Amino acid sequence: MRSVTESIEGPAADAPDWFRQAVAQRPEESSVTVEGADIEFLAWGERGRPGLLLAPGSRAHAHWWSFAGPLLARSRRVAALSFSGMGRSDHRERYSTVQLAEELLAVAEAAGLSDRGPPILVGLSLAGLPLVQCAIRHPDRVGGLILVDSLLRMPAPLPGIRTQADPVPPQRIYPSREAAMRTFRPVPPTLRVPDYILDHLAHHGLKAIDPAAPESGWIWRYDRNFVSNLEWHDEERLLHQVHCPVALIRGEESPVLSEEVVHTMTARLPAGAIVRTIADAGHHIVAEQPLALITQIEGIIAQWHRSRKTN
């Protein structure tokens, strides 16, 4: 059984220096209320710099970005959110990609990401759906989209991925945080995420049923009914309505974004869209190849900046 390395004090000593230094940069922690739900976000960097908003995928949370956010904030104001139904954000009875888009924009304003103009939005996996909605519905408030292994339509059945038609599994209660952390695996499965990142993600994804008596049991924070109660709008077919710069980053070995799917999406992307592939990565690129992903994000933003200066 896998040992647990992350504790409340921080990552294990065998985590690399870059990771330890990144998570040691404690973010500003705050929330903003959107349509009756409090939405959690983390922020790094000085206000007044160009803004960058980072969004997690399904069942994930803001801390999926908390080891990348500080590195991306060296010259920017950066924030990462937990959508409603995830992380420390409130749950809802119903969800929609349009509503999630409003959460993105509300966090961007609350975190001060728009002080230097419309921020760039980066989304993992399912987060690509509300990113597209943002760009279509509020084109003056979005500076660009970077879709990270984002399938913009509901996927065909894949190992470990529950569809809207599948029954919701029962809530599992763990006797301790450590016991739950040992069971954590990303969906779809991957063997490429190192233990120190797995433990970091799991650590922040759990809560005690009774905070005053954590020995009463631990559960995952995400809303198990999120997928079943999500209204989406086949955002892939709406891509032609996006007019801001767009980039798509996929994992070379992603089971979600196959070359065939990328070909279909590319045909619908705006002219000049950037498509990049990260080697030795599957679907969970930020956890599998975080430094390579950071390099690609920074390179794409720099390319857009150069293009604006020459036009």
N, C-alpha and C positions, 0 to 999 in steps of 0.2 A: 504493500500500500504506500502511496506517495506521502512523504512527510510534508508537514506544513512549515513554511519558512517565515511568513509575515506575521508579525505580532502588532499590538497596538503601538509599540515603540518604533516600528518601521521594518524595512526589508531585512533579510538575512545577510550575513557578512559576505556570502559568496555572490551576491548581486553585483554586477559591474558598477564601476565608479559613476558612469554617466547616469545610470538609473538611480542610484542612491542620492546623487547630487540633485537630480531633477525632483524627486518626490520630497526631498528636504526643503524645497522652495514652496512653503505652504501657500496655497491659494487663498484669495479672498473668498469667503463662503457666504452666499446670500440667496435670496429667492425673490420672485415677482409673481403676483397673482394674475392669472389669465383665465377668464371665464369661470371664476369661482375656485380654481385649483392653484395651489402654491407650487411654483416650478423652481426647482433647485438649480443653481449654477455656481461654478467656480470661475475665478478670474485671475489673470496674471498680467504683469506689464503695466506701464504707465498710461493713464488716460490721456487722450489727445493724440495718440499714435494711430496709424491705420489699424482697422479692426479686423479680427478673424474669429469666427464663431465655429466651434467644433461640436458635432452632434453624434451621439452613439447609435448603435443599431438596436434591434428588438431585444428586450429583456436585459439590455445593458444600462449603463449609467454614466454620469459625468466623469467618474474616475477611470473609465477606459481611456481617457485622454490626459490623465493627471501626471503621467510621466513624459508626455509629448508636449503638452501645453507650455511648460516653462521654457523648453528649447525653442518653440515657435514664437515666444514672447520677447526674444532678445531685442527686436526692433518694432514690436507691435503690441497692441492691446488685444489680449486673447481671452476668450471665455469658452467654457464647455458646460452644456446643460444636461439634465436628466429630463426627458419628456415626461408628461403625465403618465402615471402607471409604472414608472421606473425610478430606480434610485430612491432618493428621499423626497421626490415629488409626490403630490397627491394622486390618488387613483380617481377614475371617473366611471360612471355607468357605461358610457359609450365614448368611442374615440373616432377621430377622422384625420386623414392626412391634411385637410384644410385647417383643422383646429391645431394640429401639431405645427403647422406653418406659422400660425399666430403666436404660438409659444416661442418659436425661434426669434421672431421679430421683437417680441416683448423683452426677451433676454438681451438681444442686441442693444436695445435702447437702455435697459436698466444697467447694463454692464459698461455703458459708455463706448460701445464699439463704432458708433456712427459719427463720432466727433470730427473725424477727418474724411467724411464721405461714406458712402454705402460700404458695409463690410463684405468680405468674402466669406462664404459659407462652405464648410467642409462636412460631409456626412458619410458615416459608415453604413453600409448595407441598407436596411429599411429606411434610414434617415434620408436617403435620396428622394423618397416620395415627397415629403414635406418641403425639401429644398426646391424641387421643381415647382411646387405650388407657390412658394415664396416668390420665385422669379417671375412667374406668370401673373400673379395677383398684385404684386408690389414691385414692379420692375425698377422704380426709382429708389428702392431701399436695399437693393442687392447689387454688390459690385462684381460678383462672379460665383460660380458653383464648381466645387471639386467633389465629384462623386467617387467614393472609394468602395469598389466592388459592390456597387448598388444595382440591384435588379429592380427595375421600375415597373414591375408587374408581379402578381403573386406567382411564386415558383411552382414548378412541377414537384411532385413528392421527392424529397431527398432524405437520406438517413438523418434522423434526429430532428428534422424540421417539421413542426406541426402545422397543418393547414387549417383554414377556418372551419372546415367540416369535421375535423377530428375532435373527439371528446376532450374536455379539459381534465387533466390528471388531478388526483386528489392532492391536497396540501401535505407536504411531508415536513414533519417536525424533527429537528436534530437535537440531540442532548447537549451539544456544545458548539461554539463557533468553529472550533478546530475540526470536529467531526464533519460538519457541513463542508468546510473548505476542502477536505480531502476528497470529496465527491465531485468537486466542480470540474466541468469540462465544457469548453465552448461548443456551440451548435451552429453549423455542422461540425463533426469531430475533426480534430487536427492534432498531430503529434509535434508540431513545430513551436508551440508556445512554451518558453522556459518556465520552470516552476516558480521563480521569483515574480514573474508577471501573472501567472495563474493565481498565485496566492494574493497578490495585490488586488486583482479584480474581484476575487471571491470575498476577501476581507471587507471590501466596501459594498458588497452586494447583499449583505446579511443584516438582520436585525433580531434582537431578542424579543420574544413574545411579550415579556414583561421586563422593561428596562431595569426596574428595581430588583428583579430577581431573575437574572439571566439563566440561572440553572433550570428555569422552567421550560426552556427550549428556544431554538433558533429557527427562523424561516428566511427564505429569499425575499428580498424587498419587492421584486417586480410583480405586477398584476398578472396572475395566471390566465385571466380572461381577456388580456389585451388583444391578442390575435383574433379571437372569436368576435370581439366587439369593435373591430377596426373597420371603418368605412374608407375605402380607397377608390381611386378614380382612373386606374389604368394610365398612370402618369407617363409611361413610355410613349403612348400615342399623342401626348400633349407636348412632347419635346420641341416640336416645330414652333411652339408659341414662346419659347425661351429666347430672349434676345441679348442677354448678358454673356460674357465669356464663360465657357463651360469646359471642364476637363474631366476625363474618366480615367481612374487608376484601377487596374485589376491585378489580382494575384495570378501569377503564371499557372498555378495548379488549382485555381478556384473551382469547386464543384458547382458554384452558383452562377458565375459569369463565364460561361464557356465562350470559345472563339466565335461560335455561331451566334450566340446572344449578343456579343459585342459588335459583330458585323451588323446585326439588325439595328442596334441602338445607334451605332455610328452613322448610319444612313439617315437617322432622324435628328441627330445633333445639329446645332447651328453651324454655319460655315466657319471654318477656322478652329473648330473644337480640337482639343489636345487629347490624345489617347496614349496612355503609358502602361507598361506592364512591369511588375516587380517580380524578379526571380526568387525562387525558393520561398514562395508564399502561396497560401491558399486564400480562403475567404477572410480570415481575421488578420488583415495585414498590419494593423496598428499594434497587435500583440505579437505577431510572428516576425515582422521586419520593421520595427518602429523607426529605427534610424534611417533606413532606406525610404520609408514613407515620408518622414520629415524632409529629407533631401528633395524628394519629388515635389512636395507641396511648395517648398521654398523656391524651387526652380520654376515651377509653373507660374507662381505669383510674379517672379522676376521677369519672366517672358512676357506676361501681360503688361507689366509696367513699361518694358522697353517698347512694346507695340503701341501703347498709348502715346509715348513720347514722340514716336516717328510718324504718327497719323495726324 
